[in-house]
């Protein structure tokens, strides 16, 4: 049995770990989106560090997802707090999608989803500081200041789907 959020056409999935400073970006964006009015065909998940498990479920025949929007920190060497929207073709360029906190590769699942015909969009925020393995709850100011813009990018992406 698949979760209700995977029965929607569009899935917004926040990844990361709120225990490690800026790695909590995905969680914080999802928390804000939960307070927004989203279309009926949109599901949201705070996947934490279990993103690969949700992505495996997307390959299930019963899954209705046609578009995935991943929200996570990135490391493209940009100024901290910079937001970047990109697709699967850029995944091999960032270490985050090669291994998550549990050493399960995310990029292959996203690439497989894309090959299956699912539209994959990543909304990434350049992290300033990830405290792992030390616990430090709370985003840096640069990343915190990008949250509203990240939500707007996601809502704009949803509006593009309507057109």
N, C-alpha and C positions, 0 to 999 in steps of 0.2 A: 504494500500500500504506500503510495507516494503522498508527501505533504500537500496540503491545499495550495500552497504558494506555487508548487510545480504544476498545478492544474490550470494556471493562468497563461495567457499568451506572452506576457512580458514579465520577466523576473529581474528584480533589482536585488543584488546580493552584495552585502557589505562584508569585507574580509579583514582579518587582522585580529590583534589581541589588545584589548584596552588596558592590560596590565603593563604594557611596554611603551609608555609615552605616546609618540606619534603613531605607533602601530594601531592605536585605537581610532584612527580617522574613520575607517569604514563603519565602525559601530556608531560613532557620533552622527554620521550622515544618515544612517538608517533610523536612528532615534528621532531625528528631525523629520524624516519622511513619514514616519508613523503618525505624526501629528498633522500631516498634510492630507488634503482630499485627493486621492489618486483614483484614476479610472478603474472601473470594475475588472478590467482584464489585466491588471497589474498586481503582481505578488511581490512582497518584500521579505527578505531573510537576513538576519544577522548571522552570518555563517561562521563568524569567529575564525578559528584556525582550521575549521572543517570544510572549507570551500571545496576541496577535491571530492568529498563524499557527496555533496549536493550535485556537483557536476557529473559524477557517475550516475546519479539518479536521473539526470536529464536525458540520458541515453535510453531510458526505459520507454517502451512502446506506448505506455499510457500517458507519458508526459506531453503536455500541450504547449510547452514553451517554444516560441518562435524567435524571441529576442532576449538576450541576457545583457544586463548592464552591471558590470563589476565595479565596485567602489573600494579603493584600497590606496595605500601609500605606494609610491614608486621611488626609484632612484635613477634618474636620468642626468644627475649632476646639475639640476636646475636650482635657482634660488629657492630656499625653503618656503613652502606654502604655495608654490606655483602649481596650478592645475593643468592637466594635459588629458585630452581625449584622444584615444587611439584604438586600433583594432588588433587582431591576432597577429598580423604581419610584423608588428613591433615587439611581440612578447619575448623572443629570444634575446633581445637587447637588455632586458632587466632581470637581475638575479632573483627578485622577489617571486617571479612566476616559474622559476626553475625548481625552487624548493620552498615549501612553507614551513611553519614551525615544527611540523611532524615529518619533514623530509618526504612528503608526497608531492610529486610534480603537479603543478596546476596547468601549465602551458599545454601539455598534450591533450587534456580534457577540453580546454577551450578551443584548441585547434580542431579536435574531433567534432565538437559541437558545430563549429563553423562549416566543416566539411559536410555535416549532416543537413546543412541549410539553415541553421540557427544563426541569426545576426548577433555578433558579439561586439560589444562596445565596452571599453575600459575607461573609467573616469578616475584618474590617478592624481594624487597630491604628493609633491616632492616633500619627503620627510626632512626634518632638521635633525631629530634625535630619536633613536629607538634604544631603549634602555636594556633590552634583553641581554643577559639573563636576569638582570636586576629589575625588581618590580618598581615601577614609577607610574602612577596613574595620573593622567592629565596630558593634554596636548600642549606643545609649545605654542607661543602666541602666534607665530607665523602660520602654523597649520590650523589653529583654532579660528583665525581670521579668514580662512578660506572656506569654512563650512557653508556659509550662506550661498557663496558663489557655486560651490559644488552641488548643492540642492537645486539651484537655478539651472545649472547645466543639465542635470538629470530631468528636470521638468521640461526644459527646452527639447531634450531628446525625445521625451514622451509626446510632446506636441508635434514633433517632426513625423512621428509614426502615424498620427491622425491624418496628416495631409495626404 
